[in-house]
Amino acid sequence: MNTFGNLFRLTTFGESHGAAIGGVVDGMPAGIDIDTAFIQQELNRRRPGQSSLTTSRQEGDRVELLSGVFEGKSTGCPIGFIVRNENQHSQDYENLRTLFRPSHADFTYYNKYGVRDHRGGGRSSARITISRVVGGALAKLVLRQQGISVQAYTSQVGTIALDKDYHRYDLSLTEQNDVRCPDPEKAAEMAELIKSVKAEGDTIGGIITCVIKGCPVGLGEPEFDKLHASLGAAMLGINAVKGFEYGDGFDIVTRRGSEVNDPFVCCNDISTNDTPERTISTATNHSGGIQGGISNGEDIYFRVAFKPVATLLQEQQTVDLEGNTTTFTAHGRHDPCVLPRAVPVVEAMAAMTILDHLLLKNSGKMA
């Protein structure tokens, strides 16, 4: 139950306070240029300690590729990798050894397995998403050659929200602030809110929007492997995610079919090898690039809701292993808002999902 994907598969291992986080990527097409600087850049976007808005844990998060790469290209063999943990403060969690933290996985893990790693949540820690980012970076390298891009950004923190239409923003500005929001003014407001919440020892949630451009028509299956279902499963498997919607999502329920149907239109003639061709697209995109569970060639866009981080630096009530009522205050280094570091995780899961469906469509050949 630690493997994601069908033809493009990521298997992960490791714990927050263990020796390392790692994984194995299987199904990587051969002959892909492996840009290690790009993979590291993706990890840097996720790593802790990158700004005053995130946890102060200091980790280099340097990835080591162990196999599957020769002379800078993928060989088609499994790509093994590790990222070593270097800055664990396990003693910060000692007061949690016999407690169940509210809204954490402590209680469910303990009852399912009869044992749990109380140090930073162990396997349930968001640090495990390191492996997903590496797998997603590799997937992005393949998608890049196919002209497919995946871009996510913070679109809401608390009550501070962007307009839902991503066309209104220059998404290239996303990485120019610590919140990863393409609207500089809203980003500043979001940052101040996060700082205020952090000063109170509290946390806050929000929404990440993701836009996928360049997908061909035909990704996804009509029944159990619908593309939006795969994307939804990928997003809901990310720590702290509470909701997923694509296209117009829940807003569509208040509107009529005549308002939200996407009419087909025929684009101008184009020529390929002197052969005239006509292309079909949609005049609008309320469907979010997916119809009948299959991509229609338009932009795919969706929104992912993240809850406030469950670890508060405030006194909370809970029970111990014997069910006795007690109180506790968490110690250590924690994110007051997970969204800035979750943006690359959303992109990674989306990239792996799209590549997996692309391989399924093309029977594993990347011509």
C-alpha angles and dihedrals in degrees: 000000000000096000126095125195141021112244095001102048133182120194115188136196140176142071134247094255098028126104096273148344115235150147151185123244113204125185096036106155114246123249098034115142106245107216102196092183089058092049090051091047090056090051090049089058089056101037123111124250095038096126145356088267094066139058113293093227106131114220127156090206091202111180121222116201108210105181147354096060126097125176091346098309135097113255097203090251123114114290109221120193143169137196111199122224110232109164109047117153097193092166089069088071100047093103088059097057094101100027136088109225115220114260092001128116092251097103097041094045092048093050094044099045105017090233137061139185105237093188104105092326095297110222092003092061120116086234087081088073087079088086091051092053092052091048090046092050090054090048090050090055089059094043090050089063089051093052093250120137131191118201126175130178141174107265100170140021114182106316095338105101141168123227108276093236105094091195088075092069139066099234091194087076092063096097094046095086136042094248093055093231120144093217107077095199094049089043090058091050091049091050092052091050092051091049091050092050091047091053088057092052088246135118138224137202137210147157135290119203121205129197123194116195131188100029113153122232114270108044112139137033129264097236130025100355099053110164094236090049090053092048090047092051090048093052096042088054091064116100114265095010113141104168146022132192132168131200111355089342118181092353089072094070093076094053135075128249090246088061100047107033111114109229117215118236133185115238126216120290115272128192126229117179089343090303114123113230133183120210128207124216137156125265091220134019109216087136092065095234095301127096124173088359092299130103114253099198097261125112112291111221133173143162129230123201118214123196122224110277109270096224110088126183088222133092112274135181122239143134133259128233090281093050096254115150114244142151131235143174119218119233132196135055120318141163116255087202124017098200102091092055094038095062094082090044091056089048092049095052091046092049093050091048094050093046091048091054091044090055091047090052093047096039091241097306119123101193 
